[in-house]
Amino acid sequence: MLCAVYKSRKKAETYLFVERREDFSRVPEVLMSAFGRPELVLMTKLDPAKPLGIASTSRVMEALQSQGFYLQVPPPPENLLEQHKAQLKAERE
């Protein structure tokens, strides 16, 4: 399955996968507004045997088939202070 991958100019590390290049017809308007003007990053052939990075290839393929797009957002930032506090609390107990 071929797909086009776009990055957001408004949201760092946010990517939009669509079935065809420049075809955003199945992407909701509110999402396109929040995403901003898409910038093409690459055209790729999705293969379940090859990882994509953050997203599961099979999950991306399923979303493309069912809704016509997949939105990849960055994972939440690590809260090192909270991790440290939890570790200190565990050591005291």
A tleap script that builds the chain and sets N, CA, C and O, in Angstrom:
source leaprc.protein.ff14SB
mol = sequence {
  NMET LEU CYS ALA VAL TYR LYS SER ARG LYS
  LYS ALA GLU THR TYR LEU PHE VAL GLU ARG
  ARG GLU ASP PHE SER ARG VAL PRO GLU VAL
  LEU MET SER ALA PHE GLY ARG PRO GLU LEU
  VAL LEU MET THR LYS LEU ASP PRO ALA LYS
  PRO LEU GLY ILE ALA SER THR SER ARG VAL
  MET GLU ALA LEU GLN SER GLN GLY PHE TYR
  LEU GLN VAL PRO PRO PRO PRO GLU ASN LEU
  LEU GLU GLN HIE LYS ALA GLN LEU LYS ALA
  GLU ARG CGLU
}
set mol.1.N position { 0.845 -1.176 0.000 }
set mol.1.CA position { 0.000 0.000 0.000 }
set mol.1.C position { 0.891 1.239 0.000 }
set mol.1.O position { 1.747 1.398 0.870 }
set mol.2.N position { 0.684 2.107 -0.976 }
set mol.2.CA position { 1.416 3.369 -1.048 }
set mol.2.C position { 0.690 4.433 -0.244 }
set mol.2.O position { -0.536 4.414 -0.132 }
set mol.3.N position { 1.453 5.357 0.310 }
set mol.3.CA position { 0.839 6.489 1.000 }
set mol.3.C position { 1.780 7.688 0.957 }
set mol.3.O position { 2.983 7.563 0.727 }
set mol.4.N position { 1.185 8.846 1.187 }
set mol.4.CA position { 1.950 10.092 1.254 }
set mol.4.C position { 2.015 10.521 2.709 }
set mol.4.O position { 1.029 10.415 3.439 }
set mol.5.N position { 3.168 11.004 3.127 }
set mol.5.CA position { 3.364 11.444 4.510 }
set mol.5.C position { 3.681 12.939 4.495 }
set mol.5.O position { 4.582 13.395 3.792 }
set mol.6.N position { 2.918 13.683 5.288 }
set mol.6.CA position { 3.085 15.134 5.386 }
set mol.6.C position { 3.417 15.507 6.813 }
set mol.6.O position { 2.943 14.875 7.756 }
set mol.7.N position { 4.235 16.540 6.971 }
set mol.7.CA position { 4.496 17.054 8.311 }
set mol.7.C position { 3.747 18.363 8.488 }
set mol.7.O position { 3.466 19.082 7.529 }
set mol.8.N position { 3.434 18.648 9.742 }
set mol.8.CA position { 2.726 19.876 10.079 }
set mol.8.C position { 3.724 21.003 10.271 }
set mol.8.O position { 4.796 20.802 10.842 }
set mol.9.N position { 3.377 22.173 9.801 }
set mol.9.CA position { 4.205 23.356 10.050 }
set mol.9.C position { 3.800 24.026 11.355 }
set mol.9.O position { 4.531 24.866 11.879 }
set mol.10.N position { 2.629 23.652 11.881 }
set mol.10.CA position { 2.134 24.248 13.125 }
set mol.10.C position { 2.508 23.428 14.355 }
set mol.10.O position { 2.782 23.984 15.419 }
set mol.11.N position { 2.519 22.111 14.207 }
set mol.11.CA position { 2.737 21.217 15.342 }
set mol.11.C position { 4.003 20.390 15.116 }
set mol.11.O position { 4.085 19.618 14.160 }
set mol.12.N position { 4.976 20.553 15.990 }
set mol.12.CA position { 6.241 19.822 15.861 }
set mol.12.C position { 6.013 18.317 15.964 }
set mol.12.O position { 5.186 17.857 16.751 }
set mol.13.N position { 6.741 17.572 15.175 }
set mol.13.CA position { 6.726 16.110 15.185 }
set mol.13.C position { 5.338 15.518 14.968 }
set mol.13.O position { 5.034 14.443 15.485 }
set mol.14.N position { 4.498 16.208 14.210 }
set mol.14.CA position { 3.157 15.725 13.900 }
set mol.14.C position { 3.086 15.440 12.408 }
set mol.14.O position { 3.426 16.289 11.584 }
set mol.15.N position { 2.637 14.223 12.071 }
set mol.15.CA position { 2.623 13.779 10.680 }
set mol.15.C position { 1.242 13.267 10.291 }
set mol.15.O position { 0.532 12.672 11.103 }
set mol.16.N position { 0.877 13.508 9.042 }
set mol.16.CA position { -0.397 13.069 8.498 }
set mol.16.C position { -0.124 12.124 7.333 }
set mol.16.O position { 0.551 12.486 6.369 }
set mol.17.N position { -0.653 10.917 7.434 }
set mol.17.CA position { -0.527 9.917 6.380 }
set mol.17.C position { -1.844 9.916 5.600 }
set mol.17.O position { -2.917 9.830 6.198 }
set mol.18.N position { -1.769 10.009 4.286 }
set mol.18.CA position { -2.965 9.932 3.439 }
set mol.18.C position { -2.721 8.929 2.319 }
set mol.18.O position { -1.581 8.612 1.979 }
set mol.19.N position { -3.819 8.439 1.757 }
set mol.19.CA position { -3.724 7.399 0.727 }
set mol.19.C position { -3.059 7.879 -0.557 }
set mol.19.O position { -2.273 7.152 -1.163 }
set mol.20.N position { -3.374 9.100 -0.969 }
set mol.20.CA position { -2.834 9.624 -2.222 }
set mol.20.C position { -2.267 11.021 -2.013 }
set mol.20.O position { -2.768 11.798 -1.200 }
set mol.21.N position { -1.231 11.316 -2.751 }
set mol.21.CA position { -0.580 12.628 -2.673 }
set mol.21.C position { -1.594 13.740 -2.954 }
set mol.21.O position { -2.355 13.679 -3.920 }
set mol.22.N position { -1.584 14.752 -2.093 }
set mol.22.CA position { -2.438 15.938 -2.228 }
set mol.22.C position { -3.935 15.644 -2.121 }
set mol.22.O position { -4.750 16.493 -2.481 }
set mol.23.N position { -4.314 14.460 -1.635 }
set mol.23.CA position { -5.738 14.126 -1.485 }
set mol.23.C position { -6.102 14.148 -0.001 }
set mol.23.O position { -5.883 13.178 0.724 }
set mol.24.N position { -6.658 15.269 0.428 }
set mol.24.CA position { -7.058 15.438 1.826 }
set mol.24.C position { -8.580 15.409 1.966 }
set mol.24.O position { -9.124 15.886 2.962 }
set mol.25.N position { -9.261 14.851 0.968 }
set mol.25.CA position { -10.722 14.867 0.928 }
set mol.25.C position { -11.364 14.109 2.090 }
set mol.25.O position { -12.489 14.427 2.474 }
set mol.26.N position { -10.688 13.127 2.653 }
set mol.26.CA position { -11.259 12.349 3.761 }
set mol.26.C position { -10.780 12.834 5.129 }
set mol.26.O position { -11.161 12.274 6.157 }
set mol.27.N position { -9.954 13.861 5.141 }
set mol.27.CA position { -9.452 14.423 6.399 }
set mol.27.C position { -10.421 15.515 6.858 }
set mol.27.O position { -10.723 16.427 6.088 }
set mol.28.N position { -10.911 15.437 8.098 }
set mol.28.CA position { -11.862 16.454 8.582 }
set mol.28.C position { -11.274 17.868 8.511 }
set mol.28.O position { -10.084 18.076 8.747 }
set mol.29.N position { -12.135 18.829 8.181 }
set mol.29.CA position { -11.719 20.231 8.054 }
set mol.29.C position { -11.066 20.750 9.330 }
set mol.29.O position { -10.055 21.451 9.278 }
set mol.30.N position { -11.650 20.401 10.480 }
set mol.30.CA position { -11.112 20.891 11.755 }
set mol.30.C position { -9.684 20.378 11.970 }
set mol.30.O position { -8.840 21.094 12.509 }
set mol.31.N position { -9.417 19.144 11.552 }
set mol.31.CA position { -8.068 18.588 11.668 }
set mol.31.C position { -7.116 19.312 10.723 }
set mol.31.O position { -5.998 19.650 11.111 }
set mol.32.N position { -7.547 19.553 9.493 }
set mol.32.CA position { -6.691 20.258 8.535 }
set mol.32.C position { -6.387 21.672 9.014 }
set mol.32.O position { -5.283 22.179 8.811 }
set mol.33.N position { -7.356 22.300 9.643 }
set mol.33.CA position { -7.153 23.654 10.162 }
set mol.33.C position { -6.109 23.650 11.278 }
set mol.33.O position { -5.232 24.513 11.314 }
set mol.34.N position { -6.205 22.681 12.184 }
set mol.34.CA position { -5.252 22.581 13.294 }
set mol.34.C position { -3.871 22.148 12.800 }
set mol.34.O position { -2.853 22.574 13.344 }
set mol.35.N position { -3.841 21.302 11.770 }
set mol.35.CA position { -2.592 20.773 11.231 }
set mol.35.C position { -1.810 21.850 10.482 }
set mol.35.O position { -0.579 21.859 10.501 }
set mol.36.N position { -2.524 22.747 9.831 }
set mol.36.CA position { -1.858 23.777 9.039 }
set mol.36.C position { -1.574 23.295 7.629 }
set mol.36.O position { -2.035 22.230 7.217 }
set mol.37.N position { -0.816 24.085 6.902 }
set mol.37.CA position { -0.482 23.730 5.522 }
set mol.37.C position { 0.464 22.529 5.518 }
set mol.37.O position { 1.581 22.625 6.025 }
set mol.38.N position { 0.029 21.394 4.951 }
set mol.38.CA position { 0.865 20.189 4.967 }
set mol.38.C position { 2.096 20.333 4.073 }
set mol.38.O position { 2.036 20.916 2.991 }
set mol.39.N position { 3.194 19.793 4.548 }
set mol.39.CA position { 4.438 19.786 3.771 }
set mol.39.C position { 4.815 18.332 3.493 }
set mol.39.O position { 5.065 17.562 4.421 }
set mol.40.N position { 4.856 17.961 2.218 }
set mol.40.CA position { 5.158 16.581 1.837 }
set mol.40.C position { 6.555 16.195 2.316 }
set mol.40.O position { 7.538 16.885 2.047 }
set mol.41.N position { 6.615 15.083 3.027 }
set mol.41.CA position { 7.892 14.567 3.518 }
set mol.41.C position { 8.356 13.428 2.621 }
set mol.41.O position { 9.513 13.393 2.200 }
set mol.42.N position { 7.446 12.491 2.327 }
set mol.42.CA position { 7.811 11.369 1.481 }
set mol.42.C position { 6.595 10.611 0.998 }
set mol.42.O position { 5.504 10.714 1.559 }
set mol.43.N position { 6.811 9.853 -0.051 }
set mol.43.CA position { 5.866 8.857 -0.539 }
set mol.43.C position { 6.507 7.528 -0.179 }
set mol.43.O position { 7.696 7.323 -0.423 }
set mol.44.N position { 5.728 6.630 0.398 }
set mol.44.CA position { 6.314 5.369 0.830 }
set mol.44.C position { 5.354 4.212 0.619 }
set mol.44.O position { 4.136 4.386 0.574 }
set mol.45.N position { 5.928 3.045 0.491 }
set mol.45.CA position { 5.130 1.824 0.416 }
set mol.45.C position { 5.099 1.241 1.824 }
set mol.45.O position { 6.141 0.933 2.403 }
set mol.46.N position { 3.901 1.096 2.362 }
set mol.46.CA position { 3.764 0.541 3.706 }
set mol.46.C position { 3.891 -0.969 3.650 }
set mol.46.O position { 3.258 -1.631 2.828 }
set mol.47.N position { 4.713 -1.500 4.530 }
set mol.47.CA position { 4.943 -2.936 4.624 }
set mol.47.C position { 4.890 -3.304 6.101 }
set mol.47.O position { 5.704 -2.814 6.884 }
set mol.48.N position { 3.937 -4.168 6.501 }
set mol.48.CA position { 3.823 -4.528 7.917 }
set mol.48.C position { 5.117 -5.077 8.524 }
set mol.48.O position { 5.300 -5.031 9.741 }
set mol.49.N position { 6.005 -5.592 7.687 }
set mol.49.CA position { 7.266 -6.138 8.187 }
set mol.49.C position { 8.292 -5.048 8.490 }
set mol.49.O position { 9.308 -5.313 9.132 }
set mol.50.N position { 8.028 -3.810 8.025 }
set mol.50.CA position { 8.980 -2.717 8.237 }
set mol.50.C position { 8.388 -1.683 9.186 }
set mol.50.O position { 7.311 -1.147 8.923 }
set mol.51.N position { 9.077 -1.400 10.281 }
set mol.51.CA position { 8.558 -0.419 11.248 }
set mol.51.C position { 8.617 1.005 10.703 }
set mol.51.O position { 9.436 1.328 9.842 }
set mol.52.N position { 7.726 1.852 11.231 }
set mol.52.CA position { 7.656 3.251 10.805 }
set mol.52.C position { 8.278 4.217 11.798 }
set mol.52.O position { 8.455 5.389 11.467 }
set mol.53.N position { 8.600 3.795 12.940 }
set mol.53.CA position { 9.073 4.713 13.980 }
set mol.53.C position { 8.123 4.633 15.155 }
set mol.53.O position { 8.090 3.625 15.862 }
set mol.54.N position { 7.350 5.683 15.371 }
set mol.54.CA position { 6.413 5.705 16.498 }
set mol.54.C position { 5.191 4.843 16.220 }
set mol.54.O position { 4.772 4.059 17.071 }
set mol.55.N position { 4.619 4.987 15.030 }
set mol.55.CA position { 3.360 4.314 14.700 }
set mol.55.C position { 3.587 2.878 14.242 }
set mol.55.O position { 4.614 2.550 13.647 }
set mol.56.N position { 2.612 2.039 14.532 }
set mol.56.CA position { 2.609 0.669 14.042 }
set mol.56.C position { 2.177 0.691 12.575 }
set mol.56.O position { 1.168 1.308 12.233 }
set mol.57.N position { 2.928 0.028 11.720 }
set mol.57.CA position { 2.605 0.015 10.296 }
set mol.57.C position { 1.212 -0.549 10.055 }
set mol.57.O position { 0.463 -0.013 9.238 }
set mol.58.N position { 0.856 -1.619 10.752 }
set mol.58.CA position { -0.471 -2.209 10.555 }
set mol.58.C position { -1.574 -1.257 11.010 }
set mol.58.O position { -2.636 -1.207 10.390 }
set mol.59.N position { -1.340 -0.504 12.081 }
set mol.59.CA position { -2.328 0.475 12.555 }
set mol.59.C position { -2.519 1.588 11.520 }
set mol.59.O position { -3.643 2.024 11.271 }
set mol.60.N position { -1.423 2.042 10.923 }
set mol.60.CA position { -1.501 3.077 9.886 }
set mol.60.C position { -2.280 2.549 8.685 }
set mol.60.O position { -3.138 3.248 8.145 }
set mol.61.N position { -1.988 1.331 8.270 }
set mol.61.CA position { -2.674 0.741 7.121 }
set mol.61.C position { -4.173 0.600 7.388 }
set mol.61.O position { -4.990 0.903 6.518 }
set mol.62.N position { -4.533 0.144 8.579 }
set mol.62.CA position { -5.949 -0.003 8.944 }
set mol.62.C position { -6.660 1.350 8.915 }
set mol.62.O position { -7.772 1.459 8.399 }
set mol.63.N position { -6.018 2.375 9.470 }
set mol.63.CA position { -6.623 3.712 9.500 }
set mol.63.C position { -6.787 4.270 8.087 }
set mol.63.O position { -7.809 4.884 7.779 }
set mol.64.N position { -5.800 4.062 7.238 }
set mol.64.CA position { -5.899 4.546 5.859 }
set mol.64.C position { -7.066 3.881 5.128 }
set mol.64.O position { -7.789 4.533 4.375 }
set mol.65.N position { -7.239 2.584 5.355 }
set mol.65.CA position { -8.325 1.870 4.684 }
set mol.65.C position { -9.691 2.266 5.240 }
set mol.65.O position { -10.651 2.398 4.480 }
set mol.66.N position { -9.788 2.454 6.548 }
set mol.66.CA position { -11.095 2.730 7.153 }
set mol.66.C position { -11.497 4.201 7.115 }
set mol.66.O position { -12.662 4.516 6.874 }
set mol.67.N position { -10.540 5.113 7.352 }
set mol.67.CA position { -10.911 6.528 7.412 }
set mol.67.C position { -10.181 7.411 6.416 }
set mol.67.O position { -10.499 8.592 6.282 }
set mol.68.N position { -9.201 6.843 5.713 }
set mol.68.CA position { -8.528 7.607 4.664 }
set mol.68.C position { -7.336 8.423 5.111 }
set mol.68.O position { -6.693 9.079 4.291 }
set mol.69.N position { -7.026 8.394 6.404 }
set mol.69.CA position { -5.868 9.131 6.914 }
set mol.69.C position { -5.435 8.544 8.253 }
set mol.69.O position { -6.181 7.811 8.903 }
set mol.70.N position { -4.215 8.887 8.645 }
set mol.70.CA position { -3.709 8.531 9.975 }
set mol.70.C position { -2.916 9.727 10.474 }
set mol.70.O position { -2.051 10.246 9.768 }
set mol.71.N position { -3.208 10.160 11.682 }
set mol.71.CA position { -2.495 11.284 12.285 }
set mol.71.C position { -1.529 10.746 13.334 }
set mol.71.O position { -1.941 10.073 14.279 }
set mol.72.N position { -0.251 11.042 13.166 }
set mol.72.CA position { 0.766 10.629 14.138 }
set mol.72.C position { 1.192 11.850 14.939 }
set mol.72.O position { 1.697 12.829 14.390 }
set mol.73.N position { 0.979 11.773 16.241 }
set mol.73.CA position { 1.376 12.865 17.131 }
set mol.73.C position { 2.552 12.394 17.978 }
set mol.73.O position { 2.709 11.194 18.204 }
set mol.74.N position { 3.378 13.321 18.448 }
set mol.74.CA position { 4.540 12.916 19.246 }
set mol.74.C position { 4.099 12.376 20.602 }
set mol.74.O position { 3.045 12.750 21.116 }
set mol.75.N position { 4.910 11.499 21.172 }
set mol.75.CA position { 4.589 11.017 22.518 }
set mol.75.C position { 4.700 12.170 23.509 }
set mol.75.O position { 5.413 13.141 23.257 }
set mol.76.N position { 3.997 12.065 24.636 }
set mol.76.CA position { 4.098 13.146 25.624 }
set mol.76.C position { 5.532 13.241 26.154 }
set mol.76.O position { 6.230 12.230 26.233 }
set mol.77.N position { 5.969 14.436 26.513 }
set mol.77.CA position { 7.337 14.586 27.025 }
set mol.77.C position { 7.489 13.871 28.365 }
set mol.77.O position { 6.552 13.787 29.159 }
set mol.78.N position { 8.681 13.366 28.588 }
set mol.78.CA position { 8.968 12.709 29.858 }
set mol.78.C position { 8.970 13.746 30.969 }
set mol.78.O position { 9.514 14.839 30.806 }
set mol.79.N position { 8.369 13.408 32.084 }
set mol.79.CA position { 8.394 14.290 33.239 }
set mol.79.C position { 9.419 13.708 34.212 }
set mol.79.O position { 9.078 12.915 35.089 }
set mol.80.N position { 10.659 14.108 34.047 }
set mol.80.CA position { 11.748 13.548 34.843 }
set mol.80.C position { 11.616 13.891 36.321 }
set mol.80.O position { 12.004 13.094 37.176 }
set mol.81.N position { 11.076 15.061 36.633 }
set mol.81.CA position { 10.889 15.444 38.024 }
set mol.81.C position { 9.914 14.495 38.712 }
set mol.81.O position { 10.178 14.035 39.823 }
set mol.82.N position { 8.797 14.199 38.066 }
set mol.82.CA position { 7.814 13.278 38.651 }
set mol.82.C position { 8.400 11.876 38.794 }
set mol.82.O position { 8.144 11.198 39.789 }
set mol.83.N position { 9.176 11.440 37.819 }
set mol.83.CA position { 9.816 10.131 37.910 }
set mol.83.C position { 10.779 10.089 39.092 }
set mol.83.O position { 10.828 9.102 39.826 }
set mol.84.N position { 11.541 11.159 39.272 }
set mol.84.CA position { 12.499 11.236 40.372 }
set mol.84.C position { 11.772 11.217 41.717 }
set mol.84.O position { 12.184 10.507 42.634 }
set mol.85.N position { 10.692 11.994 41.838 }
set mol.85.CA position { 9.911 12.019 43.079 }
set mol.85.C position { 9.342 10.644 43.396 }
set mol.85.O position { 9.366 10.214 44.550 }
set mol.86.N position { 8.834 9.956 42.390 }
set mol.86.CA position { 8.274 8.619 42.589 }
set mol.86.C position { 9.355 7.644 43.036 }
set mol.86.O position { 9.113 6.787 43.885 }
set mol.87.N position { 10.542 7.778 42.463 }
set mol.87.CA position { 11.649 6.902 42.843 }
set mol.87.C position { 12.060 7.164 44.289 }
set mol.87.O position { 12.293 6.219 45.042 }
set mol.88.N position { 12.154 8.430 44.688 }
set mol.88.CA position { 12.507 8.772 46.070 }
set mol.88.C position { 11.465 8.252 47.048 }
set mol.88.O position { 11.810 7.733 48.110 }
set mol.89.N position { 10.204 8.387 46.697 }
set mol.89.CA position { 9.119 7.907 47.555 }
set mol.89.C position { 9.195 6.395 47.717 }
set mol.89.O position { 9.013 5.878 48.819 }
set mol.90.N position { 9.463 5.686 46.627 }
set mol.90.CA position { 9.564 4.227 46.671 }
set mol.90.C position { 10.747 3.786 47.525 }
set mol.90.O position { 10.666 2.770 48.215 }
set mol.91.N position { 11.836 4.533 47.484 }
set mol.91.CA position { 13.019 4.188 48.276 }
set mol.91.C position { 12.767 4.386 49.764 }
set mol.91.O position { 13.304 3.645 50.588 }
set mol.92.N position { 11.950 5.385 50.117 }
set mol.92.CA position { 11.641 5.654 51.524 }
set mol.92.C position { 10.719 4.604 52.126 }
set mol.92.O position { 10.741 4.376 53.336 }
set mol.93.N position { 9.923 3.974 51.303 }
set mol.93.CA position { 8.937 3.005 51.814 }
set mol.93.C position { 9.516 1.645 52.014 }
set mol.93.O position { 8.810 0.730 52.438 }
savepdb mol mol.pdb
quit
